Amino acid sequence: MNWKNLFNEKETDIAIARINTLSPETKAKWGKMNVTQMIAHCNVSYELVYTDKHPKPGGFQKLMMKLFAKSVVVGPKPYKKNGRTAPMFLIADEREFEIEKKRLTDYLQKTQQLGASYFDGKESHAFGALTEKEWNNLFSKHLDHHLTQFGV
């Protein structure tokens, strides 16, 4: 499947428009997270790129993630509903909707402005160097999965 190119300004604007249709009352079609937790969950993908908030996995753990999770995360196939997620992506506490939403749209804009060439060959937190297509798949299909989960 071809995912929206979030390195493209127009497609990033479309993603942000989808995010902007969410409200604190938006209900999920499946899953356990509320809308604010989902947005915070989506922010983790970008925190792994732009912050040192999350510890990097050790050698054996990184090898296992590359072998068993990489193709699911960065490959072209959509995620299944109610799939398992890495512990750092679990959001159990309450967050502020507007703060999380702004963080996500800021991350999307920053990623688009840095562009595909910035990401081509960039090391991911857990999977080693990724191509620009793999980075886009990671960002785009994850966001689309969760926006679809909340009906937008």
N, C-alpha and C positions, 0 to 999 in steps of 0.2 A: 504494500500500500504506500502511496506517496502522501506524505504529511505536509501540512502547510509549512512554508519556508519562513520561519520566524526571524531569519536574517534579512528578510524583505520588509521594508517599512509598511507597505500596504497590508500585508498579511499580519504583521504585528498589530497594526491599528484595528484590524478585524477582531483579533484575539482580545484586545483590550476592550473593544466595544461589547464583546460577549461577557467579559468580566463585569463591565459596568451595568449589565442588566441584572446582576445578582443583588440581593438585598439580605439583610440579616434574617429575614423570614423565609428565604428560599429553601425548599425542602428537597432532599435527595430522593432519587428514584430507587436507589439501592445503597447499601453500605451503612456504616455506623457513625460516620463523621457528620457534624453539622456543617453548615456552609463556611463558617469562619475557620473551623478546624481544617476543612478541605483547602482553603486558600493558604493557610499557614503550612499545610502539608506540601502544597505546590511550591512554596517559597524555599523549602529545603533543597530542592534541585539547584537553585541558584546560590543558596548559602554555601553549598559544597564547592562552587566555583569561585565565589567572591569573598568568602570569609574563612576564618580558621575556627569557626564555632564547633565543628564536628571533628573528632579525632579520625585520622586515617586508619584504615584496617591494616593489620600486620601482614607479613609475607604470606603465610599459609591462608589466612582469611581472604586476602586479596586474590590469591590464586584460585580459590574455590569460587569466589564471586565472578572472576573472569571466565572460568570454565562453565559455571552453571547459570549465572544470571545475566551476563553481558548480552547474549543474543536476544534475550527476552526484553531487556531494557532499551537497547539501542537498535534492535532489528526492526524490520518493517511491519511486523504483525501487531495488530491492536492488542491492548491488555484485555484480559478477561475480567468480568465483573467479580467483585469480592475476592480479588487475588491477594496473596500475602505481600507484605511490604517489609522493608528493612526497619529495624528498631528505631533508627534515627528519624524516620519519616512518620512515626506514630505521634500524633498530637492528642494528648489526653486532657490537657488543661484548657481553660477558657482563654480566648484572645479577643482583642478589639477588632471588630469587622473592618472599619475604615482604615485602621493602621495596616492590617494585613493586606487589604486590597491595594493600598498605595504602594506597599513594599513590592507586591507582585507586578504591578504595572511598571514601576520603576525598574525592576529587574528585566522585564521584557524589553523596555526601551533601551536600557544599557546594553543588553545582549545584541539587539538589532544594530545599534550604533557601532559597537565594536566590530560587528560583521563576521562573516563566515571565515575569512582568512585568519582572524584572531584565534578562532577555535580549531582550525585544521591542524591536527597533530598535537593539540593541547592535551596534557595529562588530565584524566578524570580522577576523581577521588578514589575510586575502587577498580576501574577497568583498564588503567594504563592510557596510552595515547589513543585518542579517537579521531576519526575523520570529521570534517565539517558536516557531512551527511549524518553520521552517527550522533553527533551533538544535536543536530536539528531534530532527529528522530526522538532522542531522549527528551528534549524540551517540548516539542510539539505534540507528540502522542500522549505524553503524561498530562499535559494541560488539557488537551481535547478530551481525554478519558474522563477527567474530573469535571470539566464543564458540561459534558454530556450527562454525567451522573446527576448533575443539578439542573438538567433540562434547558441548558443554553448552548 
